[in-house]
Amino acid sequence: MHSHDRYHQELASLLLPHPWFRPLLETVRALALPDWFIGAGVIRTLVWDHLHSYAAPTPLADVDVVFFDPADLRPARDAEVQAMLVARRPDVPWEATNQAAVHLWYESAFGFAVPPLASSADGVGTWPETATSVGVRLLPDDTLEIAAPCGLEDLFQLTLRRNPRRISEAQFRERVRAKRIRERWPRVQVIDG
């Protein structure tokens, strides 16, 4: 079995029965958003907590939900989706982003323009670290679809590495410091640059 297949199976076996995460997948699936995924830090945190054998989960700043709706690029669309999620699960710190609209606001938020994305998986592939460039969605048959444009190796090998597609080395170093990666997960190897 290739590591790609093994890691996909391992991720599915961790997330599908997870008592806290599985209901989140069901909540987002119920909204029937186009091309949706839950991803980024929530996936990394669940996997790295598991690999560190932590009994208590690391607190989450947010749960990122992405979708791809080129038919509705209004800035209010993200807030509407987020409000629908909060109405269903007010206990979850949801953050929703229409990946079809990212290129319209990214420069004003981060100082440089980005090209339009082709899909939610394309957006997942731009996330800051390879280990967080992972999105999952629950399909109608209750199987897990995984978008991991940078692979799952870094996630499961406890490696934090910059995704060069979107952030600079300086931004990466600041994220590592601000998120206290080494304090939270001491077995993680940070690859600078």
Secondary structure, DSSP 8 states (H G I E B T S, - for coil): --HHHHHHHHHHHHHTT-TTHHHHHHHHHHHT-TT-EEETHHHHHHHHHHHTT-SS----S-EEEEE--TT---THHHHHHHHHHHHH-TTS-EEEEEGGGHHHHHHHHHSS-----SSHHHHHTTSSBGGG--EEEE-TTS-EEEE-TT-SHHHHTTEEEB-TTT--HHHHHHHHHHTTHHHH-TT-EEE--
